[in-house]
């Protein structure tokens, strides 16, 4: 049984949680402060094993997640039929 993928995902999530840093929020509301939370993690590009540190704001991650979900939902759920064959 191949456990490499689930373990890799778990390791990335733990690394992201450990690298989180809070932007000073002296004048920010609680929701604005959480949107400005920065999460950093090691990511390797497609086709390479060389990783680099990437940092993103929680608000940017949520925006990307929402856009990705909408794109996935817009995909057709059924394959086209081959009536002509």
C-alpha angles and dihedrals in degrees: 000000000000111000096165096098098049091044091049092051091048091049092051092049092050091048091051092049091049094050096050114125129186122234110226106269105187093138100021125102118240094260092047090049092052090048089054093051108123121217120193129191144160114263131179118209122236111285097016139085093205108106131200134193115259123187124196136175117244089238090056092048091051092047091051092046091052093048092048092049092050091049091050092049090051091059116101113261097207131054116242113260121247098226093148095062 
